[in-house]
Amino acid sequence: MKKIIVPSDFSENAYAALHYASKLYGDEPMHIIVLHSYSSQNRNNNNLAGLSVKAENGKINPEEESKKLLQKIELNTPKQKHNYEFILTPESLSSTINKMVKEDEISLVVMGDKGRTSAEDVLVGSTTIKVLKSLENCPLLIVPNHVKFVVPLKIGFASDYKEFFSFSKFKPITRLVRQFNSQIYIINVGSEKELDKTQKENYDKFIVDLTEYDVDFHFVPKKGNISNTLHSVIAKEDIDLFTIIHHKHNFIKQLFREPVVSRIGKHDYVPLLVIPSKSK
């Protein structure tokens, strides 16, 4: 049985991530671990999984909240046969997740996008960014608070073609594509005519590698910045799930530095799947 980690502070945003993951992988039983960290750092920041941890009385009882949470998710997903487990840890979220990924064969980490105190012009909260940067060999699915689950029939994938990644090696994508018979939208911000020799070679490799899939290659002119441009394509093509391969040399660093990166998912509430280049 595959294992998924969903960090939670028992907020609506954290629940949205849990609910989305339960529905997305509803075709087979999954072991879903709800992880709550109460490290001193998270307490001081009032920010766990990118979310506020304040309750009306200023305190929460993790054990009581976990029972309510598990009862709620089982009630809201009656057809799923997932096994839910709650883990409470005093360690930091990042270190705990990486330890579990190494020792427990975790297939995916699913997090809410940001905290209630985060600025409106950012896609993800500081804790989610911290986990993204430290997460090793495991994909991260970032779920917007107001997302409504829809079958991901259109999966977007951004590439600058400076590097080639074989889709057959990225099971988080191929599994969903085959499960839902999804169409893949490969999006490049720029013009095909502007590709240099290396980019053109990689573009040709993508075409060959994706022969067995339903693929639509898009070259779109840059409008303002990369995130605005990608948002326009996502909105126009009704993309259901957006994917990025995380590699130290690719443009994801630039993408997350842009203050309006929120527009990738803010308006249309599109989940973002970030896959490390060395993912399982």
C-alpha positions in Angstrom: 0.0 0.0 0.0 1.5 3.4 -1.1 2.0 6.0 1.6 1.2 9.7 1.4 2.0 12.4 4.0 -0.4 15.3 4.5 0.9 17.9 7.1 -2.0 19.5 9.0 -2.6 22.2 11.5 -6.4 21.3 11.4 -7.3 24.4 9.4 -9.6 24.5 6.3 -6.6 24.8 4.0 -4.9 21.7 5.4 -8.2 19.8 5.1 -8.6 20.9 1.5 -5.2 19.3 0.8 -6.2 16.1 2.6 -9.6 15.9 0.8 -8.0 16.5 -2.6 -5.4 13.8 -2.1 -8.0 11.3 -0.9 -10.1 11.9 -4.0 -7.2 12.1 -6.5 -6.0 8.7 -5.5 -9.4 7.2 -4.8 -8.9 4.3 -7.3 -6.7 2.3 -4.9 -6.3 2.1 -1.1 -3.6 4.4 0.2 -2.0 4.8 3.6 -2.5 8.5 4.3 -0.4 9.9 7.2 -1.7 13.2 8.7 1.3 14.8 10.2 1.2 17.6 12.9 4.3 19.2 14.1 4.4 21.3 17.3 8.0 22.3 17.2 8.9 25.5 18.9 9.7 27.1 15.6 6.2 26.4 14.3 4.6 27.6 17.5 6.5 30.9 17.4 5.6 31.5 13.8 2.0 30.4 14.1 2.6 28.8 10.7 2.4 25.1 10.0 2.3 23.8 6.4 2.0 27.4 5.3 -1.1 27.8 7.5 -2.2 29.7 10.6 -2.5 27.5 13.7 -4.5 29.9 15.8 -7.7 28.7 17.3 -10.5 30.8 18.9 -9.0 30.3 22.4 -5.4 30.5 21.1 -4.9 26.8 21.7 -5.7 23.5 20.1 -5.7 19.9 21.3 -4.0 17.8 18.6 -5.4 14.5 19.8 -9.0 15.8 19.8 -8.6 17.7 16.6 -7.1 14.6 14.9 -10.1 12.5 15.8 -12.5 15.1 14.4 -10.4 15.4 11.2 -10.2 11.7 10.5 -14.0 11.3 11.2 -14.7 14.2 8.8 -12.5 12.9 5.9 -13.9 9.3 6.2 -17.5 10.8 6.2 -16.7 13.0 3.1 -15.0 10.2 1.1 -17.1 7.2 1.9 -16.2 5.3 -1.3 -12.4 5.5 -0.7 -10.8 2.7 1.2 -7.8 4.6 2.4 -6.1 3.8 5.7 -5.6 7.0 7.8 -3.0 7.5 10.5 -2.3 10.5 12.7 1.3 11.3 13.8 2.2 14.1 16.3 5.8 15.2 16.4 7.9 17.8 18.3 10.4 17.8 15.4 10.4 20.3 12.6 8.1 19.6 9.7 10.9 19.5 7.1 13.2 17.2 9.1 10.3 14.8 10.0 9.1 14.6 6.4 12.5 13.9 5.0 13.2 11.2 7.6 9.9 9.5 6.8 10.5 9.7 3.1 13.8 7.9 3.6 12.6 5.3 6.1 8.9 4.7 5.2 8.9 4.8 1.4 6.6 7.8 1.1 5.3 8.3 -2.4 4.0 11.8 -2.1 3.7 14.8 0.2 0.5 17.0 0.0 0.3 20.5 1.5 -2.0 23.4 1.6 -0.8 26.4 -0.4 -0.4 29.2 2.2 -1.4 30.7 5.5 -4.2 33.1 6.2 -1.7 35.7 7.1 0.2 35.3 3.8 0.1 38.2 1.3 -2.4 37.8 -1.4 0.3 38.0 -4.1 2.2 34.8 -3.1 1.3 31.3 -4.1 2.6 29.4 -1.1 3.4 30.2 2.5 6.9 30.2 3.9 6.7 26.8 5.5 5.5 25.2 2.3 8.4 26.8 0.5 10.8 25.5 3.1 9.5 22.0 2.7 9.8 22.3 -1.1 13.4 23.4 -0.9 14.4 20.7 1.6 12.3 17.8 0.3 14.5 15.0 -1.1 13.5 12.4 -3.7 9.7 12.8 -3.2 7.1 14.9 -5.1 5.1 17.6 -3.5 1.5 18.4 -4.3 0.5 22.0 -3.4 -3.3 22.4 -3.1 -5.0 25.8 -3.0 -7.5 26.4 -0.2 -10.6 26.8 -2.4 -9.9 24.0 -4.8 -12.8 21.8 -5.9 -11.7 18.3 -6.9 -12.1 17.6 -10.6 -10.6 14.7 -12.5 -7.3 15.9 -14.0 -8.1 15.4 -17.6 -5.7 18.1 -18.6 -2.3 18.1 -17.0 0.0 21.0 -17.7 3.8 20.7 -17.7 6.2 23.6 -18.0 9.6 23.2 -19.7 12.2 25.5 -21.1 13.8 22.6 -23.0 17.2 23.3 -21.5 17.1 19.8 -20.1 15.4 16.6 -21.1 13.4 14.5 -18.6 11.9 11.2 -19.6 8.3 11.0 -18.5 8.6 7.3 -18.1 10.8 8.0 -15.0 8.3 10.3 -13.4 5.6 7.9 -12.0 3.7 10.7 -10.2 2.8 12.1 -13.7 2.4 8.9 -15.7 0.3 7.2 -13.1 -2.3 10.0 -13.2 -2.2 10.2 -17.0 -2.9 6.5 -17.4 -5.4 6.5 -14.6 -7.5 9.3 -16.0 -6.5 9.1 -19.6 -5.3 12.6 -19.3 -4.0 14.9 -22.0 -0.6 16.5 -21.4 0.1 20.1 -22.2 3.8 20.9 -22.6 4.1 24.6 -22.2 7.2 26.6 -23.2 7.3 30.4 -22.6 8.9 31.6 -25.8 9.0 30.8 -29.5 10.0 27.5 -31.2 12.1 29.6 -33.6 14.1 31.0 -30.7 15.2 27.5 -29.4 18.9 27.0 -29.5 20.5 23.8 -30.7 20.4 22.1 -27.2 16.8 23.1 -26.7 15.7 21.9 -30.1 17.4 18.6 -29.5 15.6 18.2 -26.2 12.3 19.3 -27.7 12.7 16.5 -30.3 13.4 14.1 -27.5 10.2 15.0 -25.7 8.2 14.4 -28.9 9.7 10.9 -29.2 9.4 10.1 -25.5 5.8 11.1 -25.3 4.6 9.2 -28.4 2.3 6.9 -26.5 0.5 9.8 -24.8 -2.0 12.4 -25.9 0.2 15.5 -25.9 -0.2 19.1 -27.0 2.9 21.2 -27.3 2.4 24.9 -26.7 4.8 27.8 -27.4 3.5 31.0 -26.0 5.0 34.5 -26.0 6.0 35.9 -22.7 3.5 38.4 -21.3 4.9 40.4 -18.4 6.7 37.5 -16.6 6.7 33.8 -16.7 4.1 33.2 -14.0 1.6 35.6 -15.7 2.2 33.9 -19.0 1.7 30.4 -17.6 -1.4 31.5 -15.8 -2.9 32.7 -19.1 -2.3 29.3 -20.7 -3.7 27.5 -17.7 -6.9 29.6 -17.7 -7.3 29.4 -21.5 -6.8 25.7 -21.8 -8.7 24.8 -18.6 -5.7 23.0 -17.1 -6.7 20.8 -14.1 -3.3 20.1 -12.6 0.0 21.9 -13.2 3.3 20.2 -13.0 7.0 21.3 -12.7 10.1 19.2 -12.6 12.3 20.6 -9.8 16.0 20.6 -10.8 18.7 22.9 -9.5 19.4 24.1 -13.0 16.0 24.7 -14.3 13.7 27.8 -14.1 11.7 26.9 -11.0 13.9 29.1 -8.9 13.1 32.1 -11.1 9.4 31.1 -11.0 9.2 31.1 -7.2 11.0 34.4 -7.0 8.4 36.2 -9.0 5.9 37.9 -6.6 2.9 37.2 -8.8 3.5 33.4 -9.0 0.3 33.1 -7.1 -1.5 33.7 -10.4 -0.5 30.2 -11.6 -3.2 28.9 -9.3 -4.9 31.8 -7.4 -7.7 32.5 -9.8 -8.4 29.1 -11.2 -7.4 27.2 -8.1 -5.1 24.7 -9.9 -3.0 22.3 -7.8 0.7 22.4 -8.4 2.7 19.2 -8.5 6.4 19.7 -8.0 8.5 16.6 -8.9 12.3 16.4 -8.0 14.4 15.4 -10.9 15.6 12.4 -8.8 12.1 11.5 -7.6 11.2 7.8 -7.0 
